[in-house]
Amino acid sequence: MIDWKAVGVGSLINAVLTIVLTISVFPLFFLGPIIGGWWQLTLEVVKEKTPQWKEP
């Protein structure tokens, strides 16, 4: 018989290690969209609060 607990625990460990190693090897893949979204949101707030804002 298959030990389903061992399969489940092994798959969870595999998923966690994959995510951790991927983030450590390719950090810009994850950080780039987060920083880009934050920057876009900041620009939107500045445009709302500054009436003389002009697009570059």
PETA-V661010 format. One record per backbone hydrogen bond with DSSP energy under -1.0 kcal/mol. CO is the residue of the C=O (numbers start at 1). NH is the residue of the N-H. Records with the same first field share a line. If there is no record, write none. Layout:
BEGIN
CO: NH + NH
END
This chain:
BEGIN
2: 4
3: 7
4: 8
5: 9
6: 10
7: 11
8: 12
9: 13
10: 14
11: 15
12: 16
13: 17
14: 18
15: 19
16: 20
17: 21
18: 22
19: 23
20: 24
21: 25
22: 26
27: 31
28: 32
31: 35
32: 36
33: 37
34: 38
35: 39
36: 40
37: 41
38: 42
39: 43
40: 44
41: 45
42: 46
43: 47
44: 48
45: 49
46: 50
50: 53
END
